[in-house]
Amino acid sequence: MAKAKRLYQEKAERIAQSKEKVQQLIQKVSDKLHRFAENPTVKESKFYLEVVIRMLKAYYKNEYRGFSTKTLVLMVLGLLYFVIPLDFIPDFIAGLGFVDDLTVLLAITKSIQSDIEDFLDWERTKA
């Protein structure tokens, strides 16, 4: 995750400042999820991707603000890394292409696990 942060932190910070750019990023993630829905690695990470997307949508709709700016930037960084096709292991390499994406995503979700749990609790009470 440290390499991903070094490479994409600044870009993630810029994107996080713009609701429109975050919406564009979410659309790219959704498109990629749809294209690669049957890939086993993508299936594994789908739950976390969907939670992060819901968290970002709620944040930018001013419905949920229960996490820090640091968490916001980390979520954007994870999604950004997921959609960038040329990362440490390019996505086109069959069987391995999403391993680094999943590794970065899981590291990020682990580091913000309490924020994710708080958000899921909020969703349950909202419903």
KOLFI-753674 format. One record per residue (C-alpha): residue number from 1; y, z, x; chain; residue in three letters. Coordinates in Angstrom, 3 decimals, decimal comma, always signed. Layout:
KOLFI-753674
+-----+----------+----------+----------+--------+---------+
! num !        Y !        Z !        X ! cadena ! residuo !
+-----+----------+----------+----------+--------+---------+
! NUM !        Y !        Z !        X !      A !     ALA !
...
+-----+----------+----------+----------+--------+---------+
This chain:
KOLFI-753674
+-----+----------+----------+----------+--------+---------+
! num !        Y !        Z !        X ! cadena ! residuo !
+-----+----------+----------+----------+--------+---------+
!   1 !   +0,000 !   +0,000 !   +0,000 !      A !     MET !
!   2 !   +2,352 !   +0,663 !   +2,914 !      A !     ALA !
!   3 !   +2,346 !   -3,014 !   +3,918 !      A !     LYS !
!   4 !   +3,058 !   -4,087 !   +0,339 !      A !     ALA !
!   5 !   +5,956 !   -1,629 !   +0,154 !      A !     LYS !
!   6 !   +7,424 !   -2,904 !   +3,403 !      A !     ARG !
!   7 !   +7,174 !   -6,512 !   +2,243 !      A !     LEU !
!   8 !   +8,238 !   -6,190 !   -1,390 !      A !     TYR !
!   9 !  +10,131 !   -2,896 !   -1,862 !      A !     GLN !
!  10 !  +13,577 !   -4,453 !   -1,638 !      A !     GLU !
!  11 !  +12,681 !   -7,280 !   -4,015 !      A !     LYS !
!  12 !  +11,099 !   -4,801 !   -6,454 !      A !     ALA !
!  13 !  +14,279 !   -2,707 !   -6,395 !      A !     GLU !
!  14 !  +16,401 !   -5,766 !   -7,225 !      A !     ARG !
!  15 !  +14,069 !   -6,833 !  -10,039 !      A !     ILE !
!  16 !  +13,959 !   -3,288 !  -11,482 !      A !     ALA !
!  17 !  +17,743 !   -3,391 !  -11,926 !      A !     GLN !
!  18 !  +17,503 !   -6,292 !  -14,369 !      A !     SER !
!  19 !  +15,841 !   -6,089 !  -17,764 !      A !     LYS !
!  20 !  +15,620 !   -9,883 !  -17,850 !      A !     GLU !
!  21 !  +13,951 !  -10,115 !  -14,448 !      A !     LYS !
!  22 !  +11,453 !   -7,429 !  -15,418 !      A !     VAL !
!  23 !  +10,700 !   -9,326 !  -18,637 !      A !     GLN !
!  24 !  +10,121 !  -12,504 !  -16,604 !      A !     GLN !
!  25 !   +7,820 !  -10,583 !  -14,257 !      A !     LEU !
!  26 !   +5,884 !   -9,143 !  -17,203 !      A !     ILE !
!  27 !   +5,456 !  -12,649 !  -18,605 !      A !     GLN !
!  28 !   +4,091 !  -13,884 !  -15,263 !      A !     LYS !
!  29 !   +1,661 !  -10,944 !  -15,144 !      A !     VAL !
!  30 !   +0,546 !  -11,643 !  -18,723 !      A !     SER !
!  31 !   +0,029 !  -15,333 !  -17,922 !      A !     ASP !
!  32 !   -2,020 !  -14,479 !  -14,829 !      A !     LYS !
!  33 !   -4,073 !  -11,910 !  -16,754 !      A !     LEU !
!  34 !   -4,841 !  -14,552 !  -19,348 !      A !     HIS !
!  35 !   -5,796 !  -17,186 !  -16,738 !      A !     ARG !
!  36 !   -8,069 !  -14,862 !  -14,803 !      A !     PHE !
!  37 !   -9,325 !  -12,648 !  -17,633 !      A !     ALA !
!  38 !  -12,979 !  -13,215 !  -16,707 !      A !     GLU !
!  39 !  -12,561 !  -12,311 !  -13,039 !      A !     ASN !
!  40 !  -14,367 !   -8,964 !  -12,510 !      A !     PRO !
!  41 !  -11,583 !   -7,561 !  -10,333 !      A !     THR !
!  42 !   -8,963 !   -8,437 !  -12,927 !      A !     VAL !
!  43 !  -11,104 !   -6,869 !  -15,652 !      A !     LYS !
!  44 !  -11,193 !   -3,630 !  -13,627 !      A !     GLU !
!  45 !   -7,442 !   -3,496 !  -13,214 !      A !     SER !
!  46 !   -6,526 !   -4,745 !  -16,690 !      A !     LYS !
!  47 !   -6,199 !   -1,260 !  -18,231 !      A !     PHE !
!  48 !   -3,718 !   -0,141 !  -15,581 !      A !     TYR !
!  49 !   -1,768 !   -3,388 !  -15,724 !      A !     LEU !
!  50 !   -1,458 !   -3,061 !  -19,485 !      A !     GLU !
!  51 !   -0,307 !   +0,577 !  -19,263 !      A !     VAL !
!  52 !   +2,307 !   -0,279 !  -16,625 !      A !     VAL !
!  53 !   +3,541 !   -3,174 !  -18,764 !      A !     ILE !
!  54 !   +3,842 !   -0,904 !  -21,814 !      A !     ARG !
!  55 !   +5,671 !   +1,702 !  -19,733 !      A !     MET !
!  56 !   +8,173 !   -0,883 !  -18,504 !      A !     LEU !
!  57 !   +8,712 !   -2,322 !  -21,972 !      A !     LYS !
!  58 !   +9,324 !   +1,147 !  -23,425 !      A !     ALA !
!  59 !  +11,693 !   +1,947 !  -20,564 !      A !     TYR !
!  60 !  +13,818 !   -1,155 !  -21,032 !      A !     TYR !
!  61 !  +13,892 !   -0,670 !  -24,814 !      A !     LYS !
!  62 !  +15,225 !   +2,847 !  -24,148 !      A !     ASN !
!  63 !  +12,257 !   +4,267 !  -26,036 !      A !     GLU !
!  64 !  +10,744 !   +6,164 !  -23,110 !      A !     TYR !
!  65 !  +12,543 !   +7,392 !  -19,990 !      A !     ARG !
!  66 !  +10,069 !  +10,025 !  -18,820 !      A !     GLY !
!  67 !   +9,704 !   +8,790 !  -15,246 !      A !     PHE !
!  68 !  +11,874 !   +8,480 !  -12,170 !      A !     SER !
!  69 !  +13,537 !   +5,462 !  -10,626 !      A !     THR !
!  70 !  +10,979 !   +5,729 !   -7,831 !      A !     LYS !
!  71 !   +8,163 !   +5,327 !  -10,368 !      A !     THR !
!  72 !  +10,003 !   +2,421 !  -11,982 !      A !     LEU !
!  73 !  +10,287 !   +0,600 !   -8,650 !      A !     VAL !
!  74 !   +6,625 !   +1,311 !   -7,792 !      A !     LEU !
!  75 !   +5,491 !   -0,172 !  -11,109 !      A !     MET !
!  76 !   +7,595 !   -3,282 !  -10,545 !      A !     VAL !
!  77 !   +6,237 !   -3,505 !   -6,990 !      A !     LEU !
!  78 !   +2,647 !   -3,380 !   -8,293 !      A !     GLY !
!  79 !   +3,264 !   -6,128 !  -10,827 !      A !     LEU !
!  80 !   +5,153 !   -8,203 !   -8,290 !      A !     LEU !
!  81 !   +2,300 !   -7,939 !   -5,820 !      A !     TYR !
!  82 !   -0,159 !   -8,913 !   -8,550 !      A !     PHE !
!  83 !   +1,689 !  -12,146 !   -9,378 !      A !     VAL !
!  84 !   +2,494 !  -13,281 !   -5,839 !      A !     ILE !
!  85 !   -0,327 !  -15,715 !   -4,987 !      A !     PRO !
!  86 !   -0,001 !  -15,499 !   -1,215 !      A !     LEU !
!  87 !   -0,478 !  -11,902 !   -0,259 !      A !     ASP !
!  88 !   -2,843 !  -10,283 !   +2,251 !      A !     PHE !
!  89 !   -5,870 !  -11,992 !   +0,689 !      A !     ILE !
!  90 !   -4,755 !  -15,127 !   -1,214 !      A !     PRO !
!  91 !   -5,866 !  -15,147 !   -4,862 !      A !     ASP !
!  92 !   -7,591 !  -18,514 !   -4,555 !      A !     PHE !
!  93 !  -10,323 !  -17,061 !   -2,292 !      A !     ILE !
!  94 !  -13,215 !  -16,670 !   -4,714 !      A !     ALA !
!  95 !  -14,513 !  -13,139 !   -5,096 !      A !     GLY !
!  96 !  -11,973 !  -11,583 !   -2,732 !      A !     LEU !
!  97 !   -8,630 !  -12,923 !   -3,884 !      A !     GLY !
!  98 !   -7,818 !  -10,045 !   -6,193 !      A !     PHE !
!  99 !   -9,242 !   -7,236 !   -4,047 !      A !     VAL !
! 100 !   -5,942 !   -6,510 !   -2,315 !      A !     ASP !
! 101 !   -4,053 !   -6,819 !   -5,616 !      A !     ASP !
! 102 !   -6,386 !   -4,240 !   -7,142 !      A !     LEU !
! 103 !   -6,132 !   -1,991 !   -4,086 !      A !     THR !
! 104 !   -2,336 !   -1,969 !   -4,205 !      A !     VAL !
! 105 !   -2,309 !   -1,509 !   -7,982 !      A !     LEU !
! 106 !   -4,788 !   +1,372 !   -7,855 !      A !     LEU !
! 107 !   -2,858 !   +3,054 !   -5,042 !      A !     ALA !
! 108 !   +0,336 !   +2,803 !   -7,077 !      A !     ILE !
! 109 !   -1,262 !   +4,027 !  -10,299 !      A !     THR !
! 110 !   -2,853 !   +6,925 !   -8,429 !      A !     LYS !
! 111 !   +0,523 !   +7,904 !   -6,982 !      A !     SER !
! 112 !   +2,109 !   +7,856 !  -10,463 !      A !     ILE !
! 113 !   -0,907 !   +9,224 !  -12,346 !      A !     GLN !
! 114 !   +0,990 !  +12,135 !  -13,881 !      A !     SER !
! 115 !   +3,665 !   +9,717 !  -15,160 !      A !     ASP !
! 116 !   +0,937 !   +7,531 !  -16,657 !      A !     ILE !
! 117 !   -0,707 !  +10,528 !  -18,340 !      A !     GLU !
! 118 !   +2,654 !  +11,698 !  -19,729 !      A !     ASP !
! 119 !   +3,316 !   +8,211 !  -21,069 !      A !     PHE !
! 120 !   -0,128 !   +7,949 !  -22,681 !      A !     LEU !
! 121 !   +0,450 !  +11,372 !  -24,294 !      A !     ASP !
! 122 !   +3,820 !  +10,129 !  -25,562 !      A !     TRP !
! 123 !   +2,155 !   +7,006 !  -26,997 !      A !     GLU !
! 124 !   -0,463 !   +9,101 !  -28,792 !      A !     ARG !
! 125 !   +2,128 !  +11,387 !  -30,344 !      A !     THR !
! 126 !   +4,316 !   +8,423 !  -31,297 !      A !     LYS !
! 127 !   +1,452 !   +6,708 !  -33,148 !      A !     ALA !
+-----+----------+----------+----------+--------+---------+
